Amino acid sequence: MSSTSSTISSGALTTNERRRVALVALAVVGYVVAAYVLTRGELPDPARPVSLLLGAALGFAFERGRFCFFCLYRDAFERRITRPLLSIVTALAVGAVGYALMFGLYLPNPKGEGLPPAAHISPVSLPLVAGACAFGCGMVLSGACISGHLYRIGQGYLRAIPALVGALVGFGLGFFTWNTLYLEQVSESPVLWLPRWLGYSGSLVLVLAVLGVVAWVLLRLDRSEPVAPHSVSAAPTRLFDVLFARRWSPVATGVVVGAIGIAAYLRSTPLGVTSQLSTVSRSYLDSREMLPEVLHG
């Protein structure tokens, strides 16, 4: 191994760093205790403690890797810094492999009419396209995507709160119009699921091939400043810096996010940063009898 290669060392921590480590340890203990409390009761829901711990891990990964769709795309389009987008590509690749394995367990034969349980495989319709455009406009106006706003709140960025409130209002408007859109458009639209035509192996190969091409293009277009040879230190890299000080690499962030997504689907429900906001909005409106008795689909 050359003298320029870095290794991970515990190193000596400063007073401020010790305080940060203590706070992190306290937070971890708090999450574990909260997860244990959720397992108690007459009818405990086994998914709730798992969701709490996975959500905490996901938020930590988002913050350390700066996993914000809007920020990543903004840097790519405005500054031609495309390498960070590899975090999204990597997360999709890891998730594709994990989901293909789980789908094969849940639904061995994908050629029929059935779909894997709770996989949120929905019809491709005009409301989906319109909703995606509206969501994109919302990201531009608010300055971040939902995941970005959530981890920025943890950083003390209070301007993210109005954006999340706006997302709650948007979900409410969606519920008001859902039945009409579903009956007129969504229910008549096709469900496009690649394993139904290509099988799990064929669809996985296709997805990974497309992601590989995208990754190659991103690396070719990237204009990030190269790391100077003299900036690579021979001194050991402290574990504190790797976990808490330095921004995680795009590939490492994508691997962690993808792995958490696999674990979430295996133990609870598919991962999604907007699902809980949707639940809060729906519960609020339903408690005031502002929604139809039945939301189709």
N, C-alpha and C positions, 0 to 999 in steps of 0.2 A: 504494500500500500504506500502510495506516495506521501510526502510530507504535507501536501496541500489538502489532503482529504480530511474531512472533519468527522469527529466522533462525538457522541453525546455524553456529557458529564454532568454530575450533580452540581458541582461548582459551589461557590460561596454566594449566598443571597444577601442582598442589602436589607435594611430594615423595612423599607417600603415593599420590597418583594416578599418578605416574610409575611407581612400583613395581608398582601394579596393572596398568598397561598393559604393563609389561615381562613380568609373569607371564603375562598373556593371550597376548602375542606368543610367549613360550616354549612355552606350551601348544599354540598353533596349529602352530608348527614341529614340536613333538613328534608331533602327530596326523598331519601330512603325512609325516613320516619313517616313522611306524608304518604308514601306508597304503602307502608305497612298499615297505617290507619285506614286507608281505602280498602284493605283486605278484610277489615273487621266488619261486624254488623250481621244482621240476620240473613240478608240476601246480598252478599258482596258481589260486585261485578268484577270478574278477574281481568277484564280488559282495562279498567280504569288505572290501576297502579302501573301497568305496563305502558299505557299511553302517557302517563305523567313522566316516567323515566325516559322514554324515547323522545318525548317532546323536549325535555331538558337537554338531552344529548344533541338533538337536532338544532336547537337554538344556539348551543355552544359552537357547533360546527358552522352554522350560518355566520356567526359573528367572527370567528377566527379566520374563516375563508372568504369573508366579504361576499357571501353567496346571495347576491341581489341581481335578479334578471335585468332590471332596468339599468343599473349601474354598469353591469358588464357589457350590455349592448351599447350603451352610450359611449363608453370608452372605445368600443370597437368602431363605431361609426364616426365619431368626432376626432379621435386621436389615433385610429388604426392600431390600437393595442388590443389584439385579438387573442393572445395567449390565455388570459383569464377565462375566456369562454370554454376552455377545455374542462373546467369544473362541471359545466352542464353536460357536455358530451360524455365525460367519464361517468357521471351519475346515471345518465341514460343507459350507458353500456353495462354498468354493473347491475342496474335494475332490470335490464332486459334479460340478462343471464339468470338472475334470481327468480324473476317472474316466470320465465319459461320453465324452469324446474318445478316451481310450485303449481303452475297451471297444469303441467303434466301429471302431477299427483291428484289434483282436484278434478280434472277432466281429461282422462287418458286419451279419448278420441275427440279431437277438436273439429272433425269434419261434419258433425251433426248440427242441430239447431241450438243446442245448449251453449251457455257461456260460463266461464269460471265464476264461482260465487263471490258476490260483493266486490267485483273487479272494476266496477264503474265503466264498463265498455258500453258507450252510448251511441245512438245514431248520429251520423254526420249530417247536419241540417243548416239551413240559413240562419236560424237563431243562434247556433253555435258560432258561426262566422261573425255575426253582428255582436255577440257577446264578447268574443275575443277582441274585436276592434274597440269596443267600449272599454274593456279592461286595459288595453294598451294605452288609450287616451288618458285613462285615469292614472296610470303609472307616470306618464309624461307630466301631467298636471301636478301630481303630488310629489314627484321627485324620487320615487322608489316603488318597488313592487311590494306585495303584502309581506313577504318574508323579510325584505329589507326594513320595512317599518317596524316589524316585530322585534328584530334584534337591535334596531336603533333605540327603541324604548329602553332596552336594557343598558344602553350606553348613556341614557339621560337625554335623548333627543325628543323633547316633549312635542315638537311640531308633528311628530308621527301620529299623535292621538287624533287630531281632526281628520287625518287621512283614513284612519281605521274606522272612525265614526261614519265617514262618508261611505266606506265599504259596506258597513252595516245597513245604511240607508239604501244603497244600491241593491243589496240582497233583498231587502223588503220590496222594492219596486219589481224585482224579478219574480218574487212570489205572487204579487198582485196580478201579473200578466202571464204566469206560468201555464195555467190551464188552457187559455186560449192558444198560446204558442204551441203547447204540446199537442192539442187536438188538431190544429191546423197544419202544423209543419213537422214537429219532431216525431210523432207516432207514425208518420208516413215515410220517413226518411230511412235509408239503408244503414245497417250496422256493418261497418267495414272492419273486419278482424282478420289480419293476415294468416294466422294459423288455420283458419277455416279453408284457405286455398293452398297454402304452402306447407302446412304442418308446423309443429313447433321448431324442428331443426331448420327447415327452409326459411321460416320467418326470422329466426334468430340470426342466421347467416346473413340475410338481407339487411337487417337492422344494423348489425355490427359492421357490415361492409359500408353502408351509407355513413355511419358515424365515423368510421375510419377515414373516409374521403373528406368529411367535414373537418376532422382534426387535422388532416394534412393541409387543407386549404387555410385553416386558421394559423397554422405554423408558418406557412408561406407568406401570408399577408401581414404577420405580426411586425410591428415597428417598435417594440419595446427596446429600451436601451440594453445592450448586451452587458453581462456582468464582466467587469474588468478582471484579468487574471490576478492582479495584486490585491483585489478585494476579498479573495478567498483566503480566509484566515486558517493558519495551521493549528490555532488553539482549539481545544475541544468545545463543542457547542453544548451549552447547558440545557438540561431538560426543561427548565423554566422558560427559556427563550423559545424553544420549539413549541411548547404548548400554549404559552400565554403572551409572549412578547412579539414574535414574528408572525406575519401573515402566513397562513398555510398555503402550500403550493396548490395550484388548480387541480392537479391530479389527485393529491391527497384529500382535498376537500370533496371532490366528486366521489371518491371511493367511500368515504365516511357517509356522505349523504345517501348514496345508493344502498349501502349496507343497512343503514337505519330504515330506509324504505322497505327493504326486504323483510327485516325483522318486524316492522309494523304490520305488514300484510300477513305474515306468518302467525303473529300472536294476537292481532286485533283487527284493524281495518286498513285499507290502503292509505298511505301517507298523503296528507294534503294540508297546506297551511291555511286554506280558506274554509275548510269544512266546519271548523268550530265557530267561525264568524257567522257562517250560514245558519248553524244551529241556534246561536244566540238570537239572531234576527228573527228566525221563524218562531222560536219559543216566546219571544216578547210579543210578536203580533198575534200569535195564537192565544196567548193568555188574555188578550183584550178582544178576542173574537173578531179580529179584523181580516182573517183569512178564510177561504172556503173550507167547508168541512173535509173535503177530499182534494188533495193535490195529485193529479194523475201522474202515472209513471214512477 
